Amino acid sequence: MSTRKEIERPGLFMALAPIVITLFLLILQMFYFDDFTPHTPLILGLAITAAFAWVRGYRWSDIQDGAFHVVRVAIPAIAILMIIGMIIAIWIASGTVPFMMYYGFQVLSVEFFLPAAMILCSVVSLCLGTSWTTVGTVGLALMGIGSGFGIPEYWTAGAVVSGSFFGDKMSPLSDTTNLAPAVTGDDLFDHIRNMIPTTIPAMLIAFAVYVFVGFNVIDVSAGDLSKIEELTRGLESNFNLSIALLIPVILVVGMALKKMPAIPTLFVGVLASMVLTIVLQGATYHEALTYLQNGYKIDSGVAIVDSLLNRGGIQSMTWMITLVMIALAFGGALERTRCLETIVIAMLNKTRSFFGLQASATVTSIGTNVIAGDPYLSIALPARMYAQAYRGRDYSTLNLSRAVEEGGTLVSPLIPWNAGGAFVITALGLGIADGNTENLLYIVCAIACWLSPVLGLTYAAFGVFSPRASDEEKKRWEENNEPILVTPIEDEIQDSLVKVM
């Protein structure tokens, strides 16, 4: 029998206490001890959540089921992370990433590098429907080019993240873009169209800021130009650079456009690059396998080439995979013990206006990202719980799907211990876990990601781009017998939640 029916949901204090204590431990670890290893604070948070739940009458099996259920659901994403680790290594070993870096130096200028990086990542991510693959391949090459230009890593990472997650948000191939309207019951393409008023202005403003930074903030000295020459020579002397090296990229993009599943699509990119590594770069089969497992290793005699290209492999993803599993287990325990449910209901009780409703949905999505570390849960949970309130006020649930997409997809890479943030830090080699905390500034520099939800809340405050429910939408609610919450009174919220749980 479900523990949800056996045990009452906690009061607000009991729901917030394990979360507040865990956040305090995270802050203590990262900012007081200057040690960016959030794993142990989150494990302690899981233990604290279990202790509070035990006091309320839960058994360990209940906590375990909640934690492990979410981890099991995330196994496909973890498999993708391992394959992306393989792709990073083998696309470097095959020469694909060095090829993109080499010709990037030829066609890109320092002044326009940041906006060009954002646009390039936007286009690739829009085609692929995945921000993670874009960050781990094209984004990695751009990090190398930016380093050659002498651009601070956090600026390049910010532009890469802005562009990559724009495509993830707006692509009909993206899993999160499909998830948000699926949970709220909206049409996919209506959902995408409704995100245009926030996404396009956010991208244009980010583009303008990156142009300004390129012309007024970044100073390229003669030393930086010599570094580009050194990088170029290092790439030429260590790799056989050929247009054929783009074959893996073409295969992955082509299969993604044909809506092939993500895992086989990425694995085809791995296999194609293995062939190129052996045929064009002269590696042995065993060396190619070693790259997939332990990452690419080169001793070129050029320090900057080695520092940029020695990375990737399944093992490089273990830090992130373990973090994701721990964070998801923590979030799963909070959800199973109904702590998250209590917090959402408390927010609904305080909501009286449309702006309050939109702000609550966005903040809940962001908060779930912070607490649970999972972008999927941060979309599904608030979308599932707030939809009835939107229907009761005759506002289109497209407003809700946009709010949770912005608070979920776009904020995910800005939280270092979230699945999205941990991946960005690992894949781009920002070195934050090794003490290079200056690169956390990528969070501020990923302008489009945090600006989009700000614009969404601004629109809600002034009542623009905030569609009312159409007659067609209301008819669909009636046909599907969708629950409607007319007034935000706690008992009614509780009853309606039971219907959808």
Backbone torsions as a table, in degrees:
resi	resn	phi	psi	omega
1	MET	NA	142.1	-176.9
2	SER	-66.8	135.5	177.4
3	THR	-67.7	-18.9	178.6
4	ARG	-62.1	-33.3	-178.1
5	LYS	-88.2	-21.7	-176.3
6	GLU	-84.6	-35.4	-172.6
7	ILE	-120.3	132.3	-179.9
8	GLU	-66.6	151.2	176.6
9	ARG	-66.5	152.6	-175.0
10	PRO	-74.9	162.5	169.6
11	GLY	-69.8	170.0	-174.9
12	LEU	-62.3	-38.5	-179.6
13	PHE	-63.1	-47.3	-179.0
14	MET	-65.9	-29.2	178.8
15	ALA	-74.6	-39.1	-175.8
16	LEU	-82.4	-29.2	-171.9
17	ALA	-55.3	-52.4	-179.9
18	PRO	-63.6	-31.4	179.2
19	ILE	-69.4	-47.3	-178.6
20	VAL	-62.8	-43.3	-180.0
21	ILE	-63.0	-42.2	-179.9
22	THR	-65.5	-42.5	177.8
23	LEU	-62.6	-38.0	176.9
24	PHE	-62.0	-43.1	178.9
25	LEU	-64.2	-38.0	177.4
26	LEU	-63.7	-46.1	-179.7
27	ILE	-64.0	-41.7	178.9
28	LEU	-60.3	-45.0	-177.5
29	GLN	-65.2	-45.3	-170.7
30	MET	-85.0	-35.7	-172.1
31	PHE	-106.8	-30.5	178.5
32	TYR	-86.4	-48.3	179.4
33	PHE	-87.1	-6.9	179.1
34	ASP	53.8	45.0	-177.2
35	ASP	-128.8	103.1	-176.1
36	PHE	-85.3	73.2	172.8
37	THR	-134.0	85.2	-175.2
38	PRO	-75.0	-2.1	-175.9
39	HIS	-57.9	-53.8	-174.1
40	THR	-67.9	-39.5	174.3
41	PRO	-59.2	-36.6	179.4
42	LEU	-71.1	-35.9	175.5
43	ILE	-63.8	-43.9	176.4
44	LEU	-61.6	-37.2	177.3
45	GLY	-62.6	-38.7	176.5
46	LEU	-63.4	-42.0	178.6
47	ALA	-65.1	-39.7	179.0
48	ILE	-65.4	-43.2	177.6
49	THR	-59.7	-42.9	179.2
50	ALA	-63.2	-39.2	-179.7
51	ALA	-65.0	-45.1	178.3
52	PHE	-63.4	-39.3	179.7
53	ALA	-67.5	-38.1	178.6
54	TRP	-61.7	-39.9	177.3
55	VAL	-61.3	-33.5	-178.9
56	ARG	-83.3	-5.4	175.7
57	GLY	112.4	1.7	177.2
58	TYR	-76.4	151.6	173.5
59	ARG	-97.0	162.1	179.4
60	TRP	-59.9	-35.1	-179.7
61	SER	-60.4	-33.0	177.8
62	ASP	-65.7	-46.4	-179.8
63	ILE	-63.3	-44.0	-178.5
64	GLN	-61.8	-44.7	179.8
65	ASP	-60.9	-43.3	179.7
66	GLY	-63.6	-45.2	-178.4
67	ALA	-67.3	-48.1	-175.0
68	PHE	-73.3	-28.5	178.5
69	HIS	-61.0	-46.2	-179.2
70	VAL	-66.5	-38.7	178.0
71	VAL	-63.8	-41.2	178.7
72	ARG	-62.1	-40.2	179.1
73	VAL	-62.9	-30.9	-176.1
74	ALA	-85.5	-1.1	-176.9
75	ILE	-57.1	-42.2	176.5
76	PRO	-58.6	-39.7	178.5
77	ALA	-65.7	-37.6	178.5
78	ILE	-66.1	-38.3	176.5
79	ALA	-62.2	-40.5	178.2
80	ILE	-63.0	-39.5	179.0
81	LEU	-60.9	-42.8	179.3
82	MET	-64.3	-40.4	179.8
83	ILE	-67.6	-38.2	177.9
84	ILE	-64.6	-37.5	173.8
85	GLY	-58.8	-40.1	176.8
86	MET	-66.0	-41.7	-179.3
87	ILE	-62.4	-44.5	-179.5
88	ILE	-56.3	-46.8	-177.6
89	ALA	-67.4	-48.6	-172.2
90	ILE	-77.3	-27.5	175.1
91	TRP	-72.2	-25.8	172.0
92	ILE	-75.1	-48.4	-177.2
93	ALA	-61.3	-37.4	-178.7
94	SER	-73.6	-20.7	-178.1
95	GLY	102.1	-1.1	-177.9
96	THR	-63.3	-50.7	178.7
97	VAL	-66.3	-46.3	175.1
98	PRO	-57.1	-36.6	177.9
99	PHE	-61.7	-45.8	179.6
100	MET	-65.7	-37.1	177.2
101	MET	-65.3	-46.6	-175.5
102	TYR	-59.0	-49.7	-177.7
103	TYR	-79.9	-19.5	172.4
104	GLY	-63.9	-37.6	176.6
105	PHE	-63.1	-29.9	-176.6
106	GLN	-78.1	-36.0	-170.4
107	VAL	-104.3	-18.9	-176.9
108	LEU	-99.7	145.2	174.8
109	SER	-106.7	158.1	-179.0
110	VAL	-61.2	-43.6	-174.8
111	GLU	-62.1	-38.9	-176.0
112	PHE	-103.4	10.6	-176.0
113	PHE	-63.5	-48.4	-176.1
114	LEU	-62.2	-51.0	177.4
115	PRO	-63.2	-35.4	178.5
116	ALA	-66.0	-38.9	178.3
117	ALA	-62.7	-42.5	179.7
118	MET	-63.4	-45.3	-178.8
119	ILE	-65.3	-43.1	-179.8
120	LEU	-61.2	-45.4	179.1
121	CYS	-66.1	-34.0	177.8
122	SER	-62.0	-46.8	-177.3
123	VAL	-65.6	-45.9	-178.9
124	VAL	-63.7	-44.6	-178.6
125	SER	-67.4	-35.4	177.1
126	LEU	-63.4	-38.1	179.0
127	CYS	-73.5	-42.3	-177.1
128	LEU	-80.1	-30.6	-175.7
129	GLY	75.3	19.7	179.6
130	THR	-145.2	127.3	177.8
131	SER	-76.2	-35.4	-174.6
132	TRP	-63.9	-46.2	179.4
133	THR	-64.5	-39.4	179.1
134	THR	-62.5	-46.2	179.5
135	VAL	-61.7	-43.4	-174.2
136	GLY	-76.0	-12.8	-178.1
137	THR	-117.3	-77.4	179.6
138	VAL	-62.0	-41.5	179.7
139	GLY	-60.8	-39.5	178.8
140	LEU	-63.9	-43.0	177.7
141	ALA	-62.5	-40.6	179.6
142	LEU	-66.0	-34.0	176.0
143	MET	-61.1	-39.4	177.8
144	GLY	-65.6	-42.6	178.9
145	ILE	-64.9	-44.6	179.5
146	GLY	-60.4	-39.8	178.0
147	SER	-62.8	-40.0	178.1
148	GLY	-63.8	-34.9	178.6
149	PHE	-78.2	-7.8	-178.6
150	GLY	80.4	19.7	179.5
151	ILE	-84.8	132.7	178.2
152	PRO	-53.4	140.0	-175.9
153	GLU	-58.0	-35.9	-176.1
154	TYR	-68.7	-29.2	176.1
155	TRP	-70.2	-45.1	178.9
156	THR	-62.8	-45.0	179.6
157	ALA	-61.1	-39.1	178.8
158	GLY	-62.0	-43.1	178.6
159	ALA	-66.5	-40.7	178.4
160	VAL	-62.3	-45.1	-179.0
161	VAL	-66.6	-43.5	178.6
162	SER	-56.0	-48.6	-178.2
163	GLY	-70.4	-43.0	-175.7
164	SER	-65.1	-42.6	-176.9
165	PHE	-82.3	-17.2	168.7
166	PHE	-62.2	-48.5	179.8
167	GLY	-62.7	-40.0	178.4
168	ASP	-60.2	-38.5	-177.7
169	LYS	-74.0	-34.9	-171.3
170	MET	-102.2	-7.9	-176.5
171	SER	-83.3	131.7	174.7
172	PRO	-68.4	-9.3	177.5
173	LEU	-88.1	-10.0	-174.6
174	SER	-76.8	140.1	179.6
175	ASP	-68.6	-40.9	-179.6
176	THR	-69.5	-34.5	178.4
177	THR	-67.6	-30.7	174.6
178	ASN	-79.0	-32.2	-176.9
179	LEU	-66.4	-46.2	-174.1
180	ALA	-57.9	-53.8	178.6
181	PRO	-68.9	-26.8	178.7
182	ALA	-64.1	-41.5	-178.3
183	VAL	-72.6	-37.1	-179.1
184	THR	-85.1	-10.6	178.5
185	GLY	84.7	25.1	-177.7
186	ASP	-105.1	163.7	177.1
187	ASP	-75.0	139.6	-176.4
188	LEU	-57.8	-48.8	-174.6
189	PHE	-75.6	-27.8	170.8
190	ASP	-64.2	-39.3	178.1
191	HIS	-62.6	-45.6	180.0
192	ILE	-63.9	-44.2	178.9
193	ARG	-61.6	-36.7	-178.0
194	ASN	-72.7	-15.7	177.3
195	MET	-87.2	-11.8	-177.9
196	ILE	-59.6	-43.0	-177.4
197	PRO	-60.9	-23.8	177.1
198	THR	-97.7	-37.8	-172.6
199	THR	-72.7	-47.8	-176.5
200	ILE	-64.5	-48.4	176.1
201	PRO	-59.4	-39.0	178.9
202	ALA	-61.7	-41.5	179.1
203	MET	-68.1	-39.1	179.6
204	LEU	-65.8	-41.9	178.3
205	ILE	-65.3	-43.2	177.5
206	ALA	-60.7	-42.8	178.7
207	PHE	-57.8	-45.9	-179.4
208	ALA	-63.4	-41.3	179.3
209	VAL	-64.0	-42.9	-179.5
210	TYR	-65.1	-37.0	175.9
211	VAL	-63.3	-45.0	179.3
212	PHE	-59.8	-45.2	-179.8
213	VAL	-62.4	-41.5	-178.9
214	GLY	-62.8	-36.0	-177.2
215	PHE	-90.5	-25.2	-169.8
216	ASN	-121.3	-18.8	-174.2
217	VAL	-108.6	-45.1	-175.7
218	ILE	-83.0	127.4	-179.0
219	ASP	-114.6	117.5	-179.6
220	VAL	-98.4	115.4	-179.7
221	SER	-91.8	173.7	177.6
222	ALA	-61.3	-33.0	178.1
223	GLY	-62.1	-37.2	178.9
224	ASP	-66.0	-40.4	180.0
225	LEU	-65.8	-36.6	177.7
226	SER	-67.8	-31.0	177.9
227	LYS	-66.4	-37.0	177.3
228	ILE	-63.7	-43.1	178.6
229	GLU	-62.8	-39.2	178.8
230	GLU	-65.1	-42.5	177.6
231	LEU	-62.3	-45.1	-178.3
232	THR	-61.2	-45.6	178.5
233	ARG	-63.4	-40.6	179.4
234	GLY	-62.5	-39.9	179.0
235	LEU	-68.8	-41.5	-179.3
236	GLU	-63.4	-40.0	-174.1
237	SER	-80.2	-17.3	-175.3
238	ASN	-112.0	-8.7	-178.6
239	PHE	-135.4	144.4	171.4
240	ASN	-86.0	100.4	-172.8
241	LEU	-89.3	117.3	-176.4
242	SER	-141.5	152.0	178.2
243	ILE	-61.2	-22.9	178.9
244	ALA	-62.1	-19.2	-178.7
245	LEU	-68.9	-11.4	177.0
246	LEU	-86.8	-2.5	-179.7
247	ILE	-56.9	-46.9	178.9
248	PRO	-59.3	-38.3	178.9
249	VAL	-63.7	-45.5	-178.8
250	ILE	-63.1	-41.6	179.5
251	LEU	-63.0	-46.1	-178.3
252	VAL	-65.2	-45.5	179.3
253	VAL	-63.6	-43.7	-178.9
254	GLY	-62.3	-44.3	179.4
255	MET	-67.7	-34.8	177.1
256	ALA	-65.5	-40.9	179.3
257	LEU	-66.0	-26.6	176.4
258	LYS	-86.2	7.1	176.0
259	LYS	63.0	35.3	173.7
260	MET	-72.5	152.6	178.9
261	PRO	-58.6	150.2	-172.4
262	ALA	-63.8	-46.3	-173.2
263	ILE	-64.2	-51.7	177.3
264	PRO	-63.4	-33.2	178.5
265	THR	-61.4	-49.3	-179.9
266	LEU	-66.2	-35.5	-178.3
267	PHE	-68.7	-32.2	174.4
268	VAL	-62.0	-39.4	175.9
269	GLY	-61.8	-35.8	176.9
270	VAL	-66.0	-49.1	-177.2
271	LEU	-63.4	-42.7	179.5
272	ALA	-62.1	-39.8	-179.8
273	SER	-70.9	-32.2	175.5
274	MET	-60.6	-43.8	178.8
275	VAL	-60.5	-45.8	-179.5
276	LEU	-65.8	-36.0	178.6
277	THR	-61.1	-40.4	-178.2
278	ILE	-77.9	-44.4	-173.3
279	VAL	-77.1	-47.8	-173.5
280	LEU	-91.0	-33.6	-175.6
281	GLN	-101.5	-4.7	173.2
282	GLY	77.3	17.3	178.2
283	ALA	-77.9	156.4	174.7
284	THR	-85.8	165.2	178.0
285	TYR	-59.2	-42.8	-178.7
286	HIS	-65.2	-39.0	177.7
287	GLU	-62.6	-40.0	178.4
288	ALA	-62.3	-42.8	177.5
289	LEU	-63.6	-38.7	179.0
290	THR	-63.7	-39.4	177.0
291	TYR	-60.5	-43.2	-179.0
292	LEU	-61.1	-37.5	-176.9
293	GLN	-82.3	-51.4	-169.8
294	ASN	-107.3	-4.0	-179.2
295	GLY	96.1	164.3	-178.9
296	TYR	-79.5	137.5	178.6
297	LYS	-129.6	130.9	178.4
298	ILE	-141.4	143.0	172.7
299	ASP	-122.4	83.0	-171.8
300	SER	-84.1	-13.6	-173.3
301	GLY	87.0	-5.4	176.4
302	VAL	-114.1	108.3	-171.0
303	ALA	-57.6	-40.6	-175.7
304	ILE	-69.0	-34.3	176.7
305	VAL	-65.6	-44.7	-179.6
306	ASP	-62.8	-42.4	-177.1
307	SER	-66.8	-30.1	-178.4
308	LEU	-83.4	-32.2	-170.5
309	LEU	-104.4	-14.3	179.1
310	ASN	-81.4	87.6	-177.9
311	ARG	-167.1	179.8	177.0
312	GLY	90.9	-173.2	-179.1
313	GLY	94.6	160.5	-179.6
314	ILE	-59.8	-40.8	-176.5
315	GLN	-63.6	-28.3	-179.4
316	SER	-67.0	-18.9	-177.7
317	MET	-94.0	-3.6	-175.5
318	THR	-65.3	-38.3	177.4
319	TRP	-56.6	-46.3	-177.2
320	MET	-73.1	-42.5	-178.0
321	ILE	-61.6	-43.6	178.5
322	THR	-64.4	-38.4	178.1
323	LEU	-63.5	-44.7	179.7
324	VAL	-61.5	-43.9	-179.1
325	MET	-63.2	-41.9	-180.0
326	ILE	-67.6	-44.6	-179.5
327	ALA	-63.0	-40.8	179.6
328	LEU	-67.5	-39.0	177.7
329	ALA	-62.3	-41.7	176.9
330	PHE	-60.7	-47.3	178.4
331	GLY	-64.4	-38.0	178.6
332	GLY	-64.8	-37.9	177.6
333	ALA	-65.9	-40.5	177.8
334	LEU	-63.9	-39.4	-179.7
335	GLU	-70.7	-44.4	-177.6
336	ARG	-63.9	-34.8	-179.1
337	THR	-89.1	9.1	170.8
338	ARG	69.8	18.1	177.1
339	CYS	-66.8	-45.1	-180.0
340	LEU	-64.2	-37.4	178.5
341	GLU	-60.8	-43.6	179.6
342	THR	-61.5	-42.4	-178.7
343	ILE	-65.2	-42.9	179.1
344	VAL	-63.3	-42.9	-180.0
345	ILE	-63.9	-40.3	178.2
346	ALA	-61.1	-38.6	178.8
347	MET	-69.1	-39.3	177.7
348	LEU	-63.5	-35.5	179.5
349	ASN	-64.0	-25.5	-178.6
350	LYS	-93.3	-3.3	-172.9
351	THR	-92.1	123.7	179.5
352	ARG	-123.4	-27.0	-176.9
353	SER	-110.8	166.9	176.5
354	PHE	-64.0	-40.6	177.9
355	PHE	-59.8	-42.8	178.5
356	GLY	-61.7	-38.9	179.2
357	LEU	-66.6	-44.7	-179.8
358	GLN	-66.5	-40.5	178.5
359	ALA	-65.5	-40.0	-180.0
360	SER	-63.1	-43.2	179.9
361	ALA	-64.2	-43.4	-179.5
362	THR	-66.2	-46.5	-178.7
363	VAL	-65.9	-38.5	177.4
364	THR	-62.3	-40.9	178.5
365	SER	-64.8	-44.2	177.7
366	ILE	-63.9	-44.8	-179.5
367	GLY	-61.4	-39.3	178.0
368	THR	-65.8	-36.4	174.2
369	ASN	-60.1	-43.0	-178.8
370	VAL	-68.5	-44.0	-172.0
371	ILE	-81.8	-47.8	-173.0
372	ALA	-92.0	-19.1	177.6
373	GLY	71.4	19.2	-173.6
374	ASP	-132.0	115.8	179.7
375	PRO	-64.9	-29.2	-178.8
376	TYR	-70.3	-44.9	177.5
377	LEU	-64.8	-34.6	-178.8
378	SER	-69.4	-18.1	174.5
379	ILE	-92.0	-48.4	-172.8
380	ALA	-68.9	-42.4	-174.5
381	LEU	-64.1	-57.4	179.6
382	PRO	-66.3	-33.7	178.7
383	ALA	-62.3	-39.8	-179.0
384	ARG	-70.0	-36.0	-172.5
385	MET	-89.9	-26.3	-176.0
386	TYR	-96.0	-13.9	-172.5
387	ALA	-57.2	-38.4	-177.1
388	GLN	-64.5	-36.6	-179.1
389	ALA	-67.9	-36.7	177.0
390	TYR	-65.0	-42.3	179.6
391	ARG	-64.2	-38.2	-178.6
392	GLY	-66.9	-21.9	180.0
393	ARG	-105.2	12.3	177.4
394	ASP	60.7	28.3	172.3
395	TYR	-99.7	140.8	179.4
396	SER	-61.4	139.2	176.4
397	THR	-72.4	-2.8	170.9
398	LEU	-63.2	-29.8	174.8
399	ASN	-62.9	-39.6	-180.0
400	LEU	-69.6	-45.1	-178.5
401	SER	-62.3	-34.7	176.6
402	ARG	-69.1	-41.1	-178.5
403	ALA	-62.0	-44.7	-177.0
404	VAL	-75.8	-28.5	175.2
405	GLU	-65.9	-42.3	-178.5
406	GLU	-72.6	-41.3	178.4
407	GLY	-75.3	-22.0	-177.9
408	GLY	-96.6	-67.8	-175.3
409	THR	-63.6	-49.3	-171.4
410	LEU	-77.5	-28.7	-178.7
411	VAL	-86.0	-22.8	-178.3
412	SER	-49.5	-48.0	-177.6
413	PRO	-72.3	-9.0	-177.6
414	LEU	-91.1	-3.8	180.0
415	ILE	-109.7	110.2	-169.8
416	PRO	-57.4	-31.8	-178.6
417	TRP	-94.9	-0.5	173.2
418	ASN	-73.8	158.8	179.2
419	ALA	-55.1	-44.0	-179.5
420	GLY	-66.3	-47.3	-179.5
421	GLY	-65.3	-42.1	179.6
422	ALA	-63.2	-37.8	178.9
423	PHE	-66.6	-45.3	179.5
424	VAL	-57.3	-47.2	-178.6
425	ILE	-62.1	-41.1	-178.3
426	THR	-74.1	-50.4	-173.9
427	ALA	-65.9	-36.9	-178.0
428	LEU	-87.7	-1.8	176.7
429	GLY	62.8	43.9	-176.5
430	LEU	-74.8	-13.2	173.2
431	GLY	67.6	22.9	-177.3
432	ILE	-67.6	-37.6	178.7
433	ALA	-64.7	-20.9	179.5
434	ASP	-95.4	12.1	175.5
435	GLY	101.3	-1.4	179.6
436	ASN	-84.5	63.2	-172.9
437	THR	-71.5	-12.2	175.8
438	GLU	-57.7	-31.9	-178.2
439	ASN	-70.6	-7.8	171.1
440	LEU	-62.4	-14.0	175.9
441	LEU	-63.7	-12.6	175.5
442	TYR	-57.6	-26.2	179.4
443	ILE	-61.7	-44.1	178.7
444	VAL	-71.6	-36.6	-175.7
445	CYS	-76.8	-14.4	176.0
446	ALA	-82.1	67.2	-166.0
447	ILE	-60.2	-44.9	-175.8
448	ALA	-63.3	-29.7	-176.0
449	CYS	-69.4	-44.8	-178.7
450	TRP	-88.4	-21.0	-179.0
451	LEU	-74.6	-33.0	-177.7
452	SER	-60.2	-49.6	175.9
453	PRO	-65.4	-30.1	175.9
454	VAL	-63.2	-43.5	177.5
455	LEU	-64.3	-38.8	179.3
456	GLY	-60.9	-42.7	179.0
457	LEU	-70.2	-33.9	176.8
458	THR	-64.1	-43.6	176.7
459	TYR	-60.0	-42.6	-179.4
460	ALA	-63.6	-37.7	-179.5
461	ALA	-64.6	-34.5	-177.9
462	PHE	-100.6	-0.5	176.3
463	GLY	72.6	24.5	178.0
464	VAL	-108.3	151.8	-176.4
465	PHE	50.4	38.3	179.7
466	SER	-128.4	78.8	-169.8
467	PRO	-65.4	141.5	170.6
468	ARG	-78.4	160.9	178.9
469	ALA	-66.8	130.9	177.4
470	SER	-78.9	164.7	177.0
471	ASP	-60.6	-36.4	178.8
472	GLU	-64.7	-39.6	-180.0
473	GLU	-67.8	-42.3	178.6
474	LYS	-63.0	-38.8	178.5
475	LYS	-63.2	-39.3	178.7
476	ARG	-65.6	-37.9	176.5
477	TRP	-58.7	-44.1	-178.5
478	GLU	-66.5	-44.3	-178.4
479	GLU	-63.5	-36.6	-178.6
480	ASN	-90.1	1.1	-178.6
481	ASN	54.0	44.8	-178.6
482	GLU	-70.5	134.5	178.5
483	PRO	-67.3	141.1	-178.6
484	ILE	-124.7	131.1	179.2
485	LEU	-107.7	109.3	-174.1
486	VAL	-81.8	-43.7	-179.5
487	THR	-127.2	139.5	-176.5
488	PRO	-80.8	66.8	177.0
489	ILE	-102.6	139.8	-168.5
490	GLU	-56.3	-44.4	-177.8
491	ASP	-62.1	-40.4	-179.8
492	GLU	-68.4	-36.6	176.7
493	ILE	-62.3	-46.3	-178.6
494	GLN	-60.7	-44.5	179.9
495	ASP	-61.8	-43.5	-177.5
496	SER	-69.4	-33.5	177.9
497	LEU	-64.6	-39.9	-179.8
498	VAL	-59.7	-34.8	-177.5
499	LYS	-66.8	-31.4	-174.7
500	VAL	-102.5	-7.1	-176.9
501	MET	-74.5	NA	NA
